[in-house]
Amino acid sequence: MNEINSEALFKPESGVAGAFIETVTHDGILEKIRFKNEDKFNFGFDIVDAIAAKLPDKTAMVHVSNEKEERRLTFEDISKNSSKAANYFKSLGIKKGDHVMLVLKRHYQFWYAITALHKLGAVVIPTTNLLVTEDFIHRFNAGEVSAIVCTADGKTAGYAEEAARTCPGLRTKILVTTNASDGADLLHPECGTPWHDFNKESEAFSDEFPRPEDAACGDDPMLMFFTSGTTAYPKIAVHNYKYPLGHFITAKYWHHVDPDGLHFTISDTGWGKALWGKLYGQWMCEAAIFTYDFNNFEPKDILAMFEKYHITTFCAPPTMYRFIIKLDMKKYDLSALKYATVAGEALNPEVFNRFYEATGLKLMEGFGQTETTLSIANLYGMEPKPGSMGKPTPLYDIDIQLSDGTSAPVGETGEIVIRTSDRVPDGLFAGYYNDEEKTAAAWHDGYYHTGDTAYRDEDGYFWYVGRVDDLIKSAGYRIGPFEIENVIMELPYVVECAVTAQPDETRGQTIKATIVLTEGTEGTPKLKKEILAYVRKHMAAYKWPRIIEFAKELPKTISGKVRRVELK
């Protein structure tokens, strides 16, 4: 961030966030941001409790269960119930610094529990409910987990119970039941060491939890995320209590949330993206969030929610937009929707154009990692270029770097890096837990190396190319898979596509495209020829795929990212 001499240029943001955040804007466009008092910041007390004191009846969340049961929770509800949960967890021996895993899907109790743990100073580990026994064993041990708060839905708690029997460090097991719970039998005394019942037991505790003198804040560890693991077993990124502040940009200047509206980010709470769009930034902007606790993604159900609940802003990964645009969107009333964003993987221009034709809204793409907050984006007020990530946000000092450490010229591909030699931005992770070697490999010489590659155009927009490991080196050319995928995705019968390298004696590597077709489309030799003909018409010869394969689905991590390593 460039230094600004005039203090008058910075103005406190509105609402309770103004005590910690100051910005410089021009015509509503964010130019610079800085934080104050961040060394004392604790989201549970300074945002949730502060808004509850100021606006107790303001809606914090509209929650719809998988069975379509609706709840409207105010900031006072969140504040009081999180304090109950904090007192409850404390009674079970959970304390500041303990590592607590939350496996709660999109249950409304997740928001009580995570806010409570922030107040207690425990380290939260959000985790997906898709794990099986072996996954839990690894995470319990690698994350040194001492307590788990888990959904009773499905088999998840059963897998966690099996893992717990071999992990003596896990001392406390808490179950959250819903109307659809299958695993509630773990509460019964005959189940060995029974689980605690969150819903029933927490109700007995006080709804007041005063801020302790030694409340966690600043550089204290707050969150640990297991990374997606697209190329290897997940690492554990550690974030401190300043992390939520970095998401103010995410909510106000990227999602462009309306304090009087309703924001819907579709992510499950087991992933970092949920905290990008379902908690920190949105509540710092005093905006309500919408949560639909569905088991299976059905585009028709999602669009019906827009109509019924008048959702004003929306964020989802490209995969979900690809399914949405295949529907007849004119059948749904989307008139309340004012702004839409996309992240999680690179956006195909075809998806951008189809969504714009249907809604008149331009998808505003953003980029970040488990290790960061939103770092590159099309922020409010910018004119997006379809397929571009946008420009670096004012929070991060970002460059595109060649292998020799120099800045890449315009149009040349290099690695996205974040400069940390002058300052470490609030929102950047503190390192990988218990892994100095991997931390040093990614963060050295005054830069955090993202492992993602891109190029920048003459207007300063960044264009995603791929992971460093995904670059294809064929006949002397360095080729990013994404630009080839973009062209193939333009074909109406293509749902998903992944381009990878295959060994080739002559070229070194050759290009392979693995394609998922729309239902009812047959992957015939004739269709392969049609796809190749289309690619040859729209791309330079050195980018043409030499191999085309059809698949029913692409191999993905449990977070939904394509595992290209399995396709190579």
C-alpha positions as CSV (number, residue, x, y, z in Angstrom):
1,M,0.0,0.0,0.0
2,N,1.4,3.4,-0.9
3,E,1.8,5.8,1.9
4,I,-0.6,8.7,2.1
5,N,0.6,11.8,4.0
6,S,-2.8,13.5,4.5
7,E,-4.7,11.8,7.4
8,A,-7.8,13.7,6.2
9,L,-8.0,11.4,3.1
10,F,-8.9,8.5,5.3
11,K,-12.4,8.4,6.7
12,P,-13.9,5.8,9.2
13,E,-16.4,3.4,7.7
14,S,-20.0,3.6,8.9
15,G,-21.3,1.5,11.7
16,V,-19.4,-0.4,14.4
17,A,-16.7,-1.3,11.8
18,G,-15.7,2.4,11.8
19,A,-13.8,1.9,15.1
20,F,-11.4,-0.4,13.2
21,I,-11.5,0.4,9.5
22,E,-10.7,3.6,7.5
23,T,-10.9,3.9,3.8
24,V,-10.2,6.3,0.9
25,T,-12.8,6.2,-1.8
26,H,-13.5,8.1,-5.0
27,D,-17.0,8.1,-6.5
28,G,-17.7,5.1,-4.3
29,I,-14.6,3.2,-5.6
30,L,-12.2,1.9,-3.0
31,E,-8.7,3.3,-3.4
32,K,-7.0,2.6,-0.1
33,I,-7.8,0.9,3.2
34,R,-6.1,0.8,6.6
35,F,-6.9,-0.6,10.0
36,K,-6.6,0.8,13.5
37,N,-6.9,-0.8,16.9
38,E,-6.5,-4.2,15.1
39,D,-4.3,-5.5,17.8
40,K,-7.3,-5.5,20.1
41,F,-9.9,-6.7,17.6
42,N,-12.1,-9.7,18.4
43,F,-14.9,-10.3,16.0
44,G,-17.2,-11.8,18.6
45,F,-17.2,-8.9,21.0
46,D,-16.3,-6.0,18.6
47,I,-18.8,-6.8,15.8
48,V,-21.5,-9.3,16.9
49,D,-22.0,-8.0,20.4
50,A,-21.5,-4.4,19.4
51,I,-24.2,-4.6,16.6
52,A,-26.5,-6.4,19.0
53,A,-26.2,-3.5,21.5
54,K,-26.7,-0.9,18.8
55,L,-29.3,-2.7,16.6
56,P,-30.7,-5.7,18.6
57,D,-33.7,-6.3,16.3
58,K,-31.7,-6.1,13.0
59,T,-31.8,-9.3,11.0
60,A,-28.5,-11.1,11.0
61,M,-29.5,-14.2,9.1
62,V,-32.4,-15.8,7.3
63,H,-31.9,-19.5,7.6
64,V,-33.8,-22.2,5.7
65,S,-33.3,-25.8,6.6
66,N,-33.2,-28.7,4.1
67,E,-36.8,-29.4,5.1
68,K,-37.6,-25.7,4.2
69,E,-38.1,-24.7,7.9
70,E,-37.4,-21.0,8.1
71,R,-35.7,-19.0,10.9
72,R,-35.0,-15.3,11.2
73,L,-32.2,-14.5,13.6
74,T,-31.4,-11.0,14.8
75,F,-28.0,-9.8,15.9
76,E,-29.3,-10.0,19.5
77,D,-30.2,-13.7,18.9
78,I,-26.7,-14.4,17.6
79,S,-25.1,-12.4,20.5
80,K,-27.0,-14.1,23.2
81,N,-26.9,-17.6,21.8
82,S,-23.2,-17.4,21.1
83,S,-22.6,-16.3,24.7
84,K,-24.7,-19.3,25.9
85,A,-22.5,-21.5,23.7
86,A,-19.3,-19.9,25.1
87,N,-20.4,-20.5,28.7
88,Y,-21.4,-24.1,27.7
89,F,-18.1,-24.8,26.0
90,K,-16.2,-23.4,28.9
91,S,-18.1,-25.7,31.3
92,L,-16.8,-28.6,29.2
93,G,-13.2,-27.5,29.7
94,I,-12.7,-25.8,26.3
95,K,-10.4,-22.8,26.8
96,K,-8.3,-20.2,25.0
97,G,-5.9,-21.8,22.6
98,D,-7.7,-25.2,22.3
99,H,-8.2,-26.5,18.8
100,V,-11.9,-27.1,18.1
101,M,-13.3,-28.7,14.9
102,L,-16.7,-27.5,13.6
103,V,-18.4,-30.0,11.2
104,L,-21.8,-28.4,10.9
105,K,-22.8,-28.2,7.2
106,R,-25.0,-25.0,7.0
107,H,-26.8,-25.5,10.4
108,Y,-27.6,-22.2,12.1
109,Q,-25.8,-23.5,15.2
110,F,-22.5,-23.0,13.3
111,W,-22.9,-19.3,13.7
112,Y,-23.5,-19.6,17.5
113,A,-20.5,-22.0,17.9
114,I,-17.9,-20.1,15.8
115,T,-18.8,-16.8,17.5
116,A,-18.7,-18.4,20.9
117,L,-15.2,-19.9,20.2
118,H,-13.9,-16.5,19.1
119,K,-15.1,-15.1,22.4
120,L,-13.5,-17.9,24.3
121,G,-10.2,-17.6,22.3
122,A,-10.3,-21.2,21.1
123,V,-8.9,-21.9,17.6
124,V,-11.6,-22.9,15.2
125,I,-11.1,-25.6,12.5
126,P,-14.1,-25.5,10.0
127,T,-14.4,-28.8,8.3
128,T,-16.6,-30.4,5.7
129,N,-19.1,-33.1,6.5
130,L,-17.9,-35.2,3.6
131,L,-15.0,-36.7,5.5
132,V,-14.7,-40.4,6.3
133,T,-12.9,-42.1,9.2
134,E,-9.4,-41.9,7.6
135,D,-9.8,-38.2,6.9
136,F,-10.8,-37.5,10.5
137,I,-7.9,-39.4,11.9
138,H,-5.5,-37.3,9.8
139,R,-7.1,-34.1,10.7
140,F,-7.5,-34.9,14.4
141,N,-3.8,-35.7,14.6
142,A,-2.3,-33.1,12.2
143,G,-4.5,-30.3,13.7
144,E,-4.0,-31.5,17.3
145,V,-7.8,-31.3,17.8
146,S,-9.1,-31.5,21.3
147,A,-12.8,-31.0,20.7
148,I,-15.3,-31.5,17.9
149,V,-18.8,-30.0,17.4
150,C,-20.4,-32.2,14.7
151,T,-23.6,-32.5,12.8
152,A,-25.7,-35.6,13.6
153,D,-27.0,-35.7,10.0
154,G,-26.0,-38.7,8.0
155,K,-22.9,-40.8,8.8
156,T,-20.5,-38.0,9.5
157,A,-20.5,-38.3,13.3
158,G,-20.2,-42.0,13.1
159,Y,-17.0,-41.6,11.1
160,A,-15.7,-39.1,13.6
161,E,-16.5,-41.4,16.4
162,E,-14.5,-44.2,14.8
163,A,-11.6,-41.9,14.3
164,A,-11.8,-40.6,17.9
165,R,-11.2,-44.1,19.3
166,T,-7.7,-44.0,17.9
167,C,-7.0,-40.3,18.7
168,P,-6.7,-39.9,22.5
169,G,-6.0,-36.1,22.1
170,L,-9.7,-35.6,21.2
171,R,-11.3,-35.2,24.6
172,T,-14.6,-33.5,24.0
173,K,-17.3,-34.6,21.5
174,I,-20.5,-32.5,20.9
175,L,-23.4,-33.4,18.7
176,V,-25.8,-30.9,16.9
177,T,-29.1,-32.6,15.9
178,T,-31.5,-31.4,13.3
179,N,-34.9,-32.7,12.1
180,A,-33.1,-35.0,9.7
181,S,-30.5,-36.3,12.1
182,D,-29.4,-39.9,11.7
183,G,-26.5,-40.0,14.1
184,A,-28.3,-38.9,17.3
185,D,-27.9,-42.4,18.7
186,L,-24.4,-41.3,19.7
187,L,-26.0,-39.4,22.5
188,H,-27.2,-42.6,24.2
189,P,-25.3,-43.8,27.3
190,E,-24.8,-47.3,25.8
191,C,-22.6,-45.9,23.1
192,G,-19.4,-46.1,25.2
193,T,-18.5,-42.5,25.9
194,P,-21.6,-40.7,24.7
195,W,-21.5,-37.3,22.9
196,H,-22.7,-34.1,24.5
197,D,-26.0,-32.7,23.2
198,F,-25.4,-29.1,22.1
199,N,-29.1,-28.2,21.5
200,K,-30.3,-29.4,24.9
201,E,-27.3,-28.7,27.1
202,S,-26.3,-25.2,26.0
203,E,-29.8,-23.9,26.8
204,A,-29.1,-24.1,30.5
205,F,-26.3,-21.5,30.4
206,S,-26.3,-17.7,30.8
207,D,-26.7,-15.6,27.6
208,E,-24.1,-13.1,28.9
209,F,-20.4,-13.7,28.4
210,P,-18.4,-10.6,29.4
211,R,-15.2,-9.9,27.6
212,P,-12.3,-11.5,29.6
213,E,-9.3,-9.3,30.4
214,D,-7.1,-11.7,28.4
215,A,-9.5,-12.0,25.5
216,A,-7.9,-13.4,22.3
217,C,-7.1,-10.7,19.8
218,G,-4.5,-9.4,17.3
219,D,-1.9,-12.0,16.5
220,D,-3.4,-14.8,18.6
221,P,-4.4,-17.8,16.4
222,M,-8.1,-17.8,15.6
223,L,-8.6,-20.2,12.6
224,M,-7.0,-23.1,11.0
225,F,-8.1,-24.2,7.5
226,F,-7.1,-27.4,5.8
227,T,-6.3,-26.4,2.2
228,S,-8.0,-28.0,-0.8
229,G,-5.2,-30.5,-1.5
230,T,-5.4,-30.5,-5.3
231,T,-1.9,-31.8,-5.7
232,A,-1.0,-33.3,-2.3
233,Y,-2.5,-33.9,1.1
234,P,-3.9,-30.7,2.6
235,K,-1.7,-28.3,4.5
236,I,-3.1,-26.3,7.5
237,A,-3.2,-22.5,7.0
238,V,-3.3,-20.6,10.3
239,H,-5.0,-17.2,10.6
240,N,-5.0,-14.7,13.5
241,Y,-7.7,-12.5,14.9
242,K,-7.0,-9.8,12.3
243,Y,-8.2,-12.1,9.6
244,P,-11.9,-10.9,9.6
245,L,-10.9,-7.3,9.0
246,G,-9.4,-8.3,5.7
247,H,-12.8,-9.5,4.6
248,F,-14.4,-6.0,4.9
249,I,-13.3,-5.4,1.3
250,T,-14.8,-8.8,0.3
251,A,-18.2,-7.8,1.5
252,K,-18.6,-4.1,0.9
253,Y,-16.5,-3.6,-2.2
254,W,-16.7,-6.9,-4.0
255,H,-20.0,-8.5,-2.9
256,H,-21.4,-5.0,-2.6
257,V,-23.7,-6.0,0.1
258,D,-26.7,-3.8,1.1
259,P,-27.2,-3.3,4.8
260,D,-30.9,-3.4,4.1
261,G,-30.6,-6.3,1.7
262,L,-30.0,-10.1,1.9
263,H,-26.7,-11.6,0.8
264,F,-26.4,-15.3,-0.3
265,T,-23.1,-17.0,-0.6
266,I,-23.7,-20.7,-1.5
267,S,-20.6,-22.3,0.2
268,D,-20.8,-24.9,2.9
269,T,-19.4,-23.9,6.3
270,G,-16.6,-26.5,6.0
271,W,-14.7,-24.3,3.6
272,G,-13.0,-20.9,4.0
273,K,-15.3,-19.5,1.3
274,A,-18.1,-19.6,3.8
275,L,-16.3,-17.2,6.0
276,W,-15.7,-15.0,3.0
277,G,-19.4,-14.7,2.3
278,K,-21.5,-16.0,5.3
279,L,-20.0,-14.2,8.3
280,Y,-17.2,-11.7,8.8
281,G,-17.4,-9.0,6.1
282,Q,-21.2,-9.1,5.7
283,W,-21.8,-8.6,9.5
284,M,-19.1,-5.9,9.6
285,C,-21.2,-4.1,7.0
286,E,-24.3,-4.8,9.2
287,A,-25.9,-6.8,6.3
288,A,-28.1,-9.9,6.7
289,I,-27.0,-13.2,5.2
290,F,-29.2,-15.9,3.7
291,T,-28.4,-19.6,4.4
292,Y,-30.0,-22.6,2.8
293,D,-29.0,-25.8,4.5
294,F,-29.5,-28.1,1.5
295,N,-28.1,-31.6,1.1
296,N,-28.0,-31.7,-2.7
297,F,-27.5,-28.7,-5.1
298,E,-30.5,-28.2,-7.2
299,P,-30.4,-25.1,-9.4
300,K,-34.2,-24.9,-9.5
301,D,-34.4,-24.8,-5.7
302,I,-31.7,-22.1,-5.6
303,L,-33.5,-19.8,-8.1
304,A,-36.8,-20.3,-6.3
305,M,-35.1,-18.9,-3.2
306,F,-34.2,-15.7,-5.0
307,E,-37.8,-15.2,-5.8
308,K,-39.2,-16.1,-2.4
309,Y,-36.7,-14.3,-0.2
310,H,-35.8,-11.3,-2.4
311,I,-32.1,-12.0,-2.3
312,T,-30.2,-8.9,-3.3
313,T,-26.6,-10.1,-3.7
314,F,-25.2,-13.5,-4.6
315,C,-21.9,-15.3,-4.8
316,A,-21.1,-18.8,-6.1
317,P,-18.4,-20.7,-7.9
318,P,-18.4,-21.0,-11.7
319,T,-19.5,-24.6,-11.5
320,M,-22.8,-23.6,-10.0
321,Y,-23.3,-20.8,-12.4
322,R,-22.8,-23.2,-15.2
323,F,-25.7,-25.3,-14.0
324,I,-27.9,-22.2,-13.4
325,I,-27.5,-20.9,-16.9
326,K,-28.6,-24.2,-18.4
327,L,-32.1,-23.5,-16.9
328,D,-34.7,-21.3,-18.4
329,M,-34.0,-18.4,-16.1
330,K,-36.9,-16.4,-17.4
331,K,-39.2,-18.7,-15.4
332,Y,-38.0,-17.1,-12.2
333,D,-38.4,-13.7,-10.7
334,L,-34.9,-12.4,-10.1
335,S,-35.8,-8.8,-10.0
336,A,-34.5,-8.3,-6.4
337,L,-31.0,-9.4,-7.4
338,K,-28.8,-6.4,-7.8
339,Y,-25.3,-7.7,-7.8
340,A,-23.5,-11.1,-8.5
341,T,-20.0,-12.3,-7.9
342,V,-18.0,-15.4,-8.7
343,A,-14.9,-17.1,-7.2
344,G,-13.5,-20.5,-6.4
345,E,-12.0,-21.2,-9.8
346,A,-11.4,-19.2,-12.9
347,L,-14.6,-18.0,-14.7
348,N,-15.2,-19.0,-18.3
349,P,-16.3,-16.0,-20.5
350,E,-19.1,-18.0,-21.9
351,V,-20.7,-18.3,-18.4
352,F,-20.3,-14.5,-17.9
353,N,-22.0,-13.8,-21.2
354,R,-24.9,-16.2,-20.7
355,F,-25.6,-14.9,-17.2
356,Y,-25.5,-11.3,-18.4
357,E,-28.0,-12.1,-21.2
358,A,-30.4,-13.7,-18.7
359,T,-30.2,-11.1,-15.9
360,G,-28.5,-8.0,-17.1
361,L,-25.9,-8.4,-14.4
362,K,-22.2,-8.6,-15.0
363,L,-20.5,-11.3,-12.9
364,M,-17.7,-9.7,-10.9
365,E,-14.9,-12.2,-10.5
366,G,-12.6,-12.4,-7.6
367,F,-9.5,-14.4,-6.6
368,G,-8.0,-15.5,-3.3
369,Q,-6.8,-18.5,-1.5
370,T,-7.3,-20.4,1.8
371,E,-4.1,-18.5,2.8
372,T,-5.5,-15.0,2.0
373,T,-8.6,-13.0,1.9
374,L,-9.9,-11.5,-1.4
375,S,-6.6,-10.4,-3.1
376,I,-7.5,-9.7,-6.8
377,A,-11.0,-8.7,-7.9
378,N,-13.4,-6.7,-10.0
379,L,-14.4,-4.4,-7.2
380,Y,-17.5,-2.3,-7.2
381,G,-17.2,0.5,-9.8
382,M,-14.8,-1.4,-12.0
383,E,-15.8,-2.5,-15.5
384,P,-15.2,-6.2,-15.6
385,K,-13.5,-7.9,-18.5
386,P,-15.1,-11.3,-19.0
387,G,-12.6,-14.0,-17.9
388,S,-10.3,-11.6,-16.0
389,M,-9.8,-11.8,-12.2
390,G,-9.7,-8.0,-12.1
391,K,-7.0,-6.0,-10.3
392,P,-5.2,-6.3,-7.0
393,T,-7.2,-5.0,-4.1
394,P,-5.8,-2.1,-2.0
395,L,-5.1,-4.5,0.9
396,Y,-2.4,-6.4,-0.9
397,D,0.8,-5.4,-2.7
398,I,0.7,-7.9,-5.6
399,D,3.0,-8.6,-8.5
400,I,3.4,-11.1,-11.3
401,Q,6.9,-12.6,-11.0
402,L,9.1,-14.5,-13.4
403,S,11.2,-17.5,-12.3
404,D,14.2,-15.2,-11.9
405,G,12.4,-13.0,-9.4
406,T,11.8,-10.0,-11.8
407,S,8.4,-8.6,-12.6
408,A,6.7,-10.1,-15.6
409,P,6.2,-7.7,-18.6
410,V,2.7,-7.0,-19.8
411,G,1.3,-10.1,-21.5
412,E,3.9,-12.6,-20.1
413,T,2.9,-15.3,-17.7
414,G,4.4,-15.5,-14.2
415,E,3.6,-16.4,-10.6
416,I,1.2,-14.2,-8.5
417,V,3.2,-13.1,-5.4
418,I,2.3,-10.9,-2.4
419,R,5.0,-8.6,-1.1
420,T,5.4,-8.8,2.7
421,S,8.9,-7.2,3.1
422,D,7.3,-3.9,4.2
423,R,4.2,-5.1,6.0
424,V,2.2,-8.3,6.4
425,P,-1.4,-7.4,5.4
426,D,-4.3,-8.3,7.7
427,G,-5.9,-11.3,6.1
428,L,-2.7,-13.1,5.0
429,F,-2.1,-16.4,6.9
430,A,0.6,-16.7,9.6
431,G,2.0,-19.9,8.2
432,Y,1.3,-23.6,7.9
433,Y,0.7,-25.3,11.2
434,N,3.6,-27.4,12.5
435,D,5.3,-27.2,9.0
436,E,8.1,-24.7,8.8
437,E,9.5,-26.4,5.6
438,K,6.3,-25.8,3.6
439,T,5.9,-22.3,5.1
440,A,9.4,-21.4,4.0
441,A,8.8,-22.9,0.5
442,A,5.8,-20.6,0.0
443,W,6.9,-17.5,1.9
444,H,10.5,-16.3,1.4
445,D,12.6,-13.4,0.2
446,G,9.9,-10.9,1.3
447,Y,7.1,-12.5,-0.8
448,Y,4.4,-15.0,-0.3
449,H,4.3,-17.2,-3.4
450,T,0.7,-18.2,-4.2
451,G,1.6,-21.0,-6.7
452,D,-0.9,-19.6,-9.1
453,T,0.1,-18.1,-12.5
454,A,-1.4,-15.2,-14.4
455,Y,-0.5,-12.4,-16.9
456,R,-1.5,-8.8,-16.8
457,D,-2.8,-6.8,-19.7
458,E,-2.1,-3.2,-20.6
459,D,-4.9,-1.9,-18.4
460,G,-3.6,-3.7,-15.3
461,Y,-6.2,-6.5,-15.3
462,F,-5.0,-10.0,-14.3
463,W,-5.8,-13.1,-16.3
464,Y,-5.6,-16.5,-14.6
465,V,-3.5,-19.1,-16.4
466,G,-3.3,-22.0,-13.9
467,R,-1.4,-23.5,-11.0
468,V,2.4,-23.5,-11.4
469,D,2.2,-27.3,-11.6
470,D,-0.5,-27.2,-14.3
471,L,1.4,-25.2,-16.9
472,I,1.8,-27.3,-20.1
473,K,5.2,-27.1,-21.8
474,S,4.7,-28.3,-25.4
475,A,7.2,-27.9,-28.3
476,G,8.8,-24.9,-26.5
477,Y,5.6,-23.2,-25.6
478,R,4.2,-22.5,-22.1
479,I,0.5,-23.0,-22.2
480,G,-2.1,-22.4,-19.5
481,P,-5.0,-24.9,-19.5
482,F,-7.7,-22.3,-18.7
483,E,-7.6,-20.5,-22.1
484,I,-8.2,-23.8,-23.9
485,E,-11.0,-24.7,-21.5
486,N,-12.6,-21.4,-22.2
487,V,-13.0,-22.1,-25.9
488,I,-14.3,-25.7,-25.4
489,M,-16.8,-24.4,-22.8
490,E,-18.4,-22.2,-25.5
491,L,-19.9,-25.3,-27.0
492,P,-23.5,-25.7,-25.8
493,Y,-23.2,-29.4,-25.0
494,V,-20.2,-29.0,-22.7
495,V,-20.9,-28.8,-19.0
496,E,-17.3,-29.0,-17.7
497,C,-13.8,-29.3,-19.2
498,A,-10.3,-29.9,-17.8
499,V,-7.2,-29.5,-19.9
500,T,-4.0,-31.3,-18.7
501,A,-0.6,-32.4,-20.1
502,Q,0.3,-35.8,-21.3
503,P,3.9,-37.1,-22.0
504,D,4.9,-36.9,-25.6
505,E,8.2,-38.1,-27.1
506,T,8.3,-35.4,-29.7
507,R,6.8,-32.3,-28.0
508,G,7.7,-33.1,-24.4
509,Q,4.1,-32.7,-23.5
510,T,0.9,-32.8,-25.5
511,I,-2.5,-31.4,-24.6
512,K,-5.4,-33.5,-23.4
513,A,-9.0,-32.3,-22.8
514,T,-11.3,-34.3,-20.6
515,I,-14.9,-33.2,-21.2
516,V,-18.2,-33.7,-19.4
517,L,-21.2,-33.4,-21.7
518,T,-24.8,-32.4,-21.1
519,E,-27.3,-35.1,-20.2
520,G,-28.3,-36.9,-23.3
521,T,-25.3,-35.9,-25.4
522,E,-23.3,-38.9,-26.7
523,G,-19.5,-38.7,-26.8
524,T,-19.0,-40.1,-30.3
525,P,-16.0,-39.9,-32.6
526,K,-18.0,-37.5,-34.8
527,L,-18.4,-35.2,-31.8
528,K,-14.7,-35.3,-31.1
529,K,-14.0,-34.2,-34.6
530,E,-16.6,-31.4,-34.2
531,I,-14.9,-30.2,-31.0
532,L,-11.4,-30.3,-32.6
533,A,-12.7,-28.3,-35.6
534,Y,-14.2,-25.7,-33.3
535,V,-10.9,-25.3,-31.3
536,R,-8.8,-25.1,-34.5
537,K,-11.0,-22.3,-35.7
538,H,-10.7,-20.3,-32.5
539,M,-7.1,-21.0,-31.2
540,A,-3.5,-21.0,-32.4
541,A,-2.3,-24.4,-33.5
542,Y,0.2,-24.9,-30.6
543,K,-2.8,-24.8,-28.2
544,W,-4.9,-27.5,-30.0
545,P,-5.7,-30.6,-27.9
546,R,-4.2,-33.7,-29.4
547,I,-6.3,-36.0,-27.1
548,I,-10.0,-35.7,-26.2
549,E,-11.7,-37.9,-23.7
550,F,-15.3,-37.9,-22.4
551,A,-16.1,-38.5,-18.8
552,K,-19.3,-38.7,-16.7
553,E,-17.6,-36.4,-14.1
554,L,-14.3,-34.8,-13.3
555,P,-12.2,-36.0,-10.3
556,K,-12.5,-33.3,-7.6
557,T,-11.3,-32.6,-4.1
558,I,-14.0,-32.6,-1.4
559,S,-14.0,-28.8,-1.8
560,G,-15.1,-29.2,-5.4
561,K,-11.9,-28.2,-7.2
562,V,-10.7,-30.3,-10.1
563,R,-7.9,-32.7,-9.3
564,R,-5.9,-32.3,-12.5
565,V,-3.2,-34.5,-11.1
566,E,-5.5,-37.5,-11.5
567,L,-6.1,-36.6,-15.2
568,K,-2.5,-36.3,-16.1
